[in-house]
Amino acid sequence: MSSSVGLLVRLEAKSGKEKDLAEFLKAALDLVAEEPDTSTWYAIRINANQFGIYDTFPHEEGRKAHLAGKVAKALGAKADELLSSPPEIQPVEVLAFK
């Protein structure tokens, strides 16, 4: 599946919630697997309390579906508990990939 658009999401864990956020992101992979238009999905740790998600989609409709999907809803429900600030969601254009 080719990818033309993506999302870069930065997440900052509340102090003491770093492990919980990491576990949440690992568990979210099962929800993402149910999304037919998510080409790739990476959950990453940037440093001790900063995390990220990078995902790609074949088209804008797939990206919009993901933003309205189960992972987004689950993160929204846990945001006050896990995050020190709202997620920074940046839409991106995929220029090249292998």
Buried (B, 14 or more C-beta within 10 A) or exposed (E): EEBBBBBEBBBBBBEEBBEBBBEBBEEBEEBBEEBEBBBBBEBEBEEEBBBBBBBBBBBEEBBBBBBEBBBBEBBEEBBEEBBEEEBEEEEEEBEEEE
